[in-house]
Amino acid sequence: MVDDPGVIWRVVSVVGFLFLVGAYIANQRKWTHAESQTYLVANVIGSGLLAAYSAVIKEWVFVGLEGFWCVASLMALAATVRKRGAA
């Protein structure tokens, strides 16, 4: 069993979850779209926070999953920024 990570890390995990779920709901309700900077930033922040929390609690599969999601979202965000800069 993993030691209790403490209240701060629990808050970090909830905030990360809320960023991811918030982005998903906003996309589903057509308030944003998957290529928007807002959506991508929310995914980078949410998955980054959850990857960090997963590392603290030593859940390595989730570190990989959330870390991959964070990097993929960051790459998509960079592409979006470059595309807007070229326009």
N, C-alpha and C positions, 0 to 999 in steps of 0.2 A: 504494500500500500504506500502511496506517495504521501509525504508530509503535507499538511495543510499549507497552501501557498499564501494564505493571508487575504485579508479583505481587499487590499489594493489590487492584487492580481485578479481577484474575483470581479471587481469593478471593471478592470481592463478587459476581461473576457466578455462581460455583458455589453460593454461599449462596442467592442469588435463585432459581436453578434448583431447588435442593433444597426451598425453601419451596413453589414452585409444584407440583412433582412430588409432594411429600409430601402437600399438600392434595388433589391429584387422586387419589392412591392411597387416602388415608383416605376420601374420598367414595366411590370405587368399591367399597371393602371394607365400606362402611356403618358405618365408625367415626365418621363425622360426616356432615353433609349440607350441601348447597350454601347453605342459609340460615343456617347456624350462624356465630356470631361467630368461632370458631376458624378455620373454613374461610376466611371473608372476610378476617380479619386476615392469615392466611398469604398470601392472594392479593395483598393490598395491599403487604405487605412484599416478597414475591418479585418482583412486577411492577415495583414502585418501584425495587428494586435493579437489575433488568435494564434498566429504562429509563435509569437513571443510567449504567450501564456502556455501553449502546448509544450514549449521547451522547458519552462519552469516546472511544469508538472510531469515532465519526462515522458510525454506521449509522442514518441518519435514519428509514428505514422502520420499524425496530425501536423507535426512540424513540417513534414514533407508536403503534405496536401496543401496546407495553408501557405507555406512558403512558395510552392509552385503557383498557386492562385495569385499571390501577391506579385510575383515576378511577371507572370503572364499579363496581369492587369497593368502593371507598370510599363511593360513593353507596348501594350495597346495605347496607353495614355501618351507615351512618347511619340508614337506614330501619329496620333491625333493632333498633338501639338505641332509636330513637323508639318503635317498636312495643312493645318491652318496657317502656319507661317509661310508656306509656299504659295498660298492663295492670294 
